[in-house]
């Protein structure tokens, strides 16, 4: 019965996402489902996709989902889609979601878009199912939808939702096993996003600390498919541009705090946006502090090492534009508050939930115009 409950709540989570997509596409974007990729006219889509009638937003850079959409049509980069990627090697490293969409569509271009949506829903289902199983509370699977990277991926079809789901799988299978499932999660996480290699390092590092040399050697092999893929891309694609910002710890956050962006919004809305921006930045720093405290007070196991590893990007990520939007830093660093919420220190349970509670409201504010568009259509009065 417990398993069926978890399946039911996970299905409900995926169903809510599908319902949101239908409503926002129907009432806000004229029924054009390609709006979910958030394609901007400054990165026009490949001519080969003209038959998709992609909705292009004027005067916009678009968002990351547009590039993973192109990759789903050509995951092995055998055609000219690479020309339409802003950072070909960086995007192609994160191949899991595009490749699964390509496989689910059987390589047929006309089926790529529904397959991409199906793969995204599958990761929503997996994440919610694993949360319910990890906490032994099936209904809590719905809370997976409030993870920052999950919300952004639902809105913009980015690939970070996959890593969030695999992060929960990592916590579950390091605690319960079996080892082969953990190994699959590790391989998939590294292919979902390069930061997923953190989980391989955490498993191997914890094994070394326990002097389990055989376990460390076995799980180190989970990095091999990822490294092989990266090596192939290194040969096939040009390197990304060199960083042009100083690598000073916390430089990006400090500059963001001193130079907030200007929002072309009504004064009350702009004030709310800025207030929630600062709250989200504070939540990110709080998550880092809690991770360090957890590492000092507990034996360094897999979860503790992985959580601590995600503090490093906070210290080293220099570009201030990365910190301008919660859609950037909240999405990329989401495994940190997610792991704290699930496996962090528990004498005061509300403390470990604080980072998520501080970051998520800013993303919900970003979704408010779409929600209002739906509400106006459904409630004419």
C-alpha positions in Angstrom: 0.0 0.0 0.0 2.8 2.4 0.9 4.4 1.9 -2.6 1.1 2.5 -4.3 0.7 5.7 -2.3 4.1 6.9 -3.4 3.2 6.1 -7.0 -0.1 8.0 -6.7 1.5 11.1 -5.2 4.3 11.1 -7.7 1.7 10.8 -10.5 -0.2 13.7 -9.0 3.0 15.8 -9.0 3.5 15.1 -12.7 -0.2 15.7 -13.4 0.0 19.1 -11.7 2.9 20.1 -14.0 1.1 18.9 -17.1 -2.0 20.9 -16.0 0.1 24.0 -15.5 1.7 23.6 -18.9 -1.7 23.2 -20.6 -3.2 26.2 -18.9 -0.3 28.6 -19.4 0.3 27.5 -23.0 -3.4 27.8 -23.8 -4.2 31.1 -22.1 -0.8 32.9 -22.2 0.9 31.8 -25.4 -1.9 31.1 -27.8 -1.6 27.4 -27.7 2.0 27.3 -28.9 3.8 24.7 -26.8 7.2 25.9 -28.0 6.8 28.9 -25.8 8.0 26.7 -22.9 11.5 26.7 -24.4 11.7 30.5 -24.0 13.5 31.1 -27.4 14.8 34.6 -27.9 15.3 36.4 -31.2 18.9 37.2 -30.3 19.6 33.4 -30.7 17.2 32.6 -33.6 16.3 28.9 -34.0 17.8 26.7 -36.8 16.1 27.0 -40.1 15.7 23.2 -40.0 13.1 23.7 -37.2 10.9 26.1 -39.2 8.2 23.5 -39.3 7.8 23.7 -35.5 6.6 27.3 -35.7 8.7 28.1 -32.6 7.5 31.0 -30.6 10.3 33.6 -30.5 10.3 36.3 -27.9 11.3 39.7 -29.4 14.2 41.6 -27.9 15.2 38.7 -25.7 18.2 36.4 -25.3 15.7 33.6 -24.4 16.8 31.1 -21.9 18.8 27.9 -21.6 15.9 25.6 -22.6 16.1 26.7 -26.2 19.6 25.3 -26.6 18.8 21.9 -25.0 15.8 21.8 -27.4 18.2 22.1 -30.3 20.5 19.4 -28.8 17.5 17.0 -28.4 17.2 17.2 -32.2 20.9 16.5 -32.7 22.5 15.0 -29.5 25.6 13.6 -31.3 26.2 16.9 -33.1 26.1 15.3 -36.6 24.2 18.2 -38.2 24.6 22.0 -38.0 22.6 22.6 -34.8 25.8 23.3 -32.9 26.0 26.6 -34.8 22.9 27.8 -32.9 24.2 27.0 -29.4 25.6 29.9 -27.4 28.2 27.7 -25.6 28.3 24.4 -27.6 30.7 22.5 -25.4 29.0 23.6 -22.1 25.5 22.8 -23.4 26.5 19.5 -24.9 28.1 18.3 -21.7 24.6 18.3 -20.2 23.3 15.7 -22.6 21.1 13.5 -20.4 17.7 15.2 -21.0 18.2 16.0 -24.7 19.5 12.4 -25.4 16.6 10.8 -23.6 14.2 13.0 -25.5 15.9 11.9 -28.8 15.7 8.3 -27.8 12.1 8.5 -26.7 11.2 10.1 -30.0 13.1 7.4 -31.9 15.1 10.1 -33.6 12.1 11.4 -35.4 12.2 15.2 -35.5 8.4 15.7 -35.3 8.3 13.7 -32.0 11.1 15.5 -30.3 9.0 18.2 -28.6 6.4 15.8 -27.0 9.3 13.5 -26.1 11.2 16.3 -24.3 8.1 17.1 -22.3 7.6 13.5 -21.5 11.2 13.1 -20.2 10.8 16.3 -18.1 7.6 14.8 -16.6 9.3 11.5 -16.0 11.9 13.3 -13.9 9.2 15.1 -12.0 7.6 11.7 -11.2 11.0 10.2 -10.2 11.9 13.1 -7.9 8.5 13.2 -6.2 8.5 9.4 -5.8 12.0 9.3 -4.3 11.2 12.2 -1.9 8.2 10.3 -0.7 10.2 7.2 -0.2 13.2 8.9 1.4 11.0 10.7 4.0 8.6 7.7 4.2 5.8 10.2 3.7 4.4 9.9 0.1 2.4 13.2 0.1 5.7 15.1 0.7 6.6 14.2 -2.9 4.5 17.2 -3.9 7.1 19.4 -2.1 9.6 18.4 -4.8 7.8 20.9 -7.1 8.9 23.8 -4.9 12.6 23.1 -5.4 14.0 26.2 -7.2 15.6 24.2 -10.1 12.4 22.2 -10.5 10.2 25.4 -10.8 12.6 27.0 -13.3 12.7 23.8 -15.4 8.9 23.6 -15.4 8.8 27.2 -16.6 11.7 27.2 -19.1 12.3 23.5 -19.8 15.9 23.5 -18.6 17.8 20.3 -17.7 18.3 21.1 -14.0 15.2 19.3 -13.0 16.9 16.0 -13.9 19.8 16.7 -11.6 17.4 17.7 -8.7 15.6 14.3 -9.1 18.9 12.4 -9.2 20.1 14.3 -6.2 17.2 12.7 -4.2 18.0 9.4 -5.8 21.6 9.8 -4.6 20.5 10.4 -1.0 18.1 7.4 -1.1 20.4 4.8 -2.6 23.5 5.8 -0.5 21.3 5.1 2.5 19.5 2.0 1.3 21.2 0.6 -1.8 21.4 -1.5 -3.9 24.8 -0.4 -5.2 23.9 -0.9 -8.9 21.0 1.6 -8.6 23.4 4.1 -6.9 25.8 3.6 -9.7 23.2 4.3 -12.3 22.2 7.5 -10.5 25.8 8.6 -10.4 26.3 8.1 -14.1 23.1 9.8 -14.9 23.8 12.8 -12.6 27.2 13.4 -14.3 25.5 13.4 -17.7 22.7 15.6 -16.5 25.1 18.4 -15.5 28.8 18.5 -14.9 28.2 19.3 -11.3 26.7 15.9 -10.9 30.2 14.5 -10.7 30.1 15.9 -7.2 28.1 12.8 -6.2 30.7 10.4 -7.6 33.4 12.3 -5.6 31.2 12.2 -2.4 30.7 8.4 -2.6 34.4 7.7 -3.3 35.5 10.2 -0.7 33.3 8.7 2.0 34.6 5.2 1.1 38.2 6.4 1.4 37.5 7.9 4.8 36.1 4.6 5.9 39.1 2.8 4.3 36.8 0.9 1.9 39.2 1.0 -1.0 37.3 -1.5 -3.1 34.1 0.5 -2.9 35.9 3.7 -3.8 37.5 2.0 -6.8 34.2 0.5 -8.0 32.2 3.7 -7.8 35.0 5.8 -9.3 34.1 4.0 -12.6 30.8 5.8 -12.6 32.7 8.9 -13.7 34.2 7.1 -16.8 31.2 7.5 -19.1 30.9 11.2 -18.2 34.6 11.8 -18.7 34.6 9.9 -22.0 31.7 12.1 -23.2 33.5 15.2 -22.2 36.7 14.1 -23.9 34.8 13.5 -27.1 33.3 16.9 -26.9 36.8 18.4 -26.3 37.9 17.0 -29.6 34.7 17.9 -31.5 33.9 21.4 -30.3 35.8 24.7 -29.6 36.5 25.6 -26.0 34.2 28.1 -24.3 35.4 31.6 -23.9 37.8 32.4 -21.1 36.4 33.9 -17.9 36.8 37.7 -17.9 36.0 38.3 -14.2 38.3 38.2 -11.2 38.3 34.9 -9.3 37.9 36.4 -5.8 35.8 34.5 -3.2 32.3 35.9 -2.9 33.1 38.6 -5.5 30.0 37.9 -7.6 27.6 38.1 -4.6 29.3 41.2 -3.2 29.0 43.0 -6.5 25.4 41.9 -6.9 24.5 43.3 -3.5 26.2 46.6 -4.3 24.8 46.9 -7.8 21.2 45.5 -7.9 19.6 45.3 -11.3 16.9 47.7 -12.4 13.5 46.2 -13.1 11.1 48.0 -15.6 8.2 47.3 -13.3 5.7 49.3 -11.2 7.3 50.6 -8.0 5.5 48.2 -5.6 6.3 45.2 -7.8 10.0 46.2 -8.3 10.3 46.7 -4.5 8.9 43.2 -3.9 11.3 41.8 -6.6 14.3 43.4 -5.0 13.3 42.4 -1.5 12.9 38.7 -2.6 16.2 38.9 -4.5 18.0 39.8 -1.3 16.1 37.1 0.7 17.1 34.5 -1.9 20.8 35.6 -1.7 20.6 35.4 2.1 19.0 31.9 1.8 21.9 30.8 -0.4 24.5 32.1 2.1 22.5 30.5 4.9 22.6 27.2 3.1 26.4 27.4 2.8 26.7 28.1 6.5 24.5 25.2 7.4 26.4 22.9 5.2 29.7 23.9 6.9 28.1 23.4 10.3 26.8 20.0 9.3 30.3 19.0 8.1 31.9 20.1 11.4 29.3 18.3 13.6 28.7 15.1 11.8 30.8 12.2 10.5 31.6 12.9 6.9 29.4 10.5 4.9 28.2 10.7 1.3 25.5 13.2 2.0 27.7 15.5 4.1 30.5 15.5 1.5 28.2 16.2 -1.4 26.4 19.0 0.5 29.8 20.6 1.4 31.0 20.4 -2.2 28.1 22.5 -3.4 29.4 25.3 -1.1 32.5 25.8 -3.3 30.6 27.3 -6.3 29.2 30.0 -4.0 32.7 31.0 -3.0 34.1 30.9 -6.5 31.4 31.9 -9.0 32.6 35.3 -10.1 30.4 36.7 -12.8 28.0 39.2 -11.3 25.4 38.6 -14.0 25.1 35.0 -12.7 24.0 36.4 -9.4 21.5 38.9 -11.0 18.7 36.3 -11.2 17.4 33.6 -8.9 16.7 31.8 -12.2 20.5 31.5 -12.5 22.0 30.9 -9.1 18.9 29.4 -7.5 18.7 26.9 -10.3 22.3 25.9 -10.5 22.9 25.7 -6.7 19.5 24.0 -5.9 21.1 20.7 -4.8 22.6 22.4 -1.8 19.3 23.6 -0.1 17.6 20.4 -1.4 20.1 18.1 0.3 20.0 20.2 3.5 16.2 20.0 3.6 16.2 16.2 3.2 19.3 15.1 5.0 20.6 18.1 6.9 20.8 18.6 10.7 17.5 17.9 12.4 17.4 19.0 16.0 15.4 22.0 14.7 13.7 20.7 11.5 12.5 24.2 10.5 16.1 25.5 10.3 17.1 23.1 7.5 14.0 24.2 5.5 14.8 27.9 5.8 17.1 28.1 2.7 14.5 26.7 0.4 11.8 28.8 2.0 13.9 31.9 1.4 14.9 31.2 -2.3 11.6 29.8 -3.7 9.4 32.9 -3.2 11.4 34.9 -5.8 10.8 32.2 -8.4 7.1 32.1 -7.6 7.0 35.9 -8.1 8.5 35.4 -11.5 5.6 33.0 -12.3 2.9 35.4 -11.1 2.2 37.1 -14.5 1.5 33.7 -16.0 -0.8 32.7 -13.1 -2.6 36.0 -13.4 -3.1 35.4 -17.1 -4.7 32.1 -16.4 -6.8 33.6 -13.6 -8.1 36.4 -15.8 -9.1 33.8 -18.5 -10.9 31.5 -16.1 -12.5 34.2 -13.9 -13.8 37.0 -16.3 -15.2 39.1 -13.4 
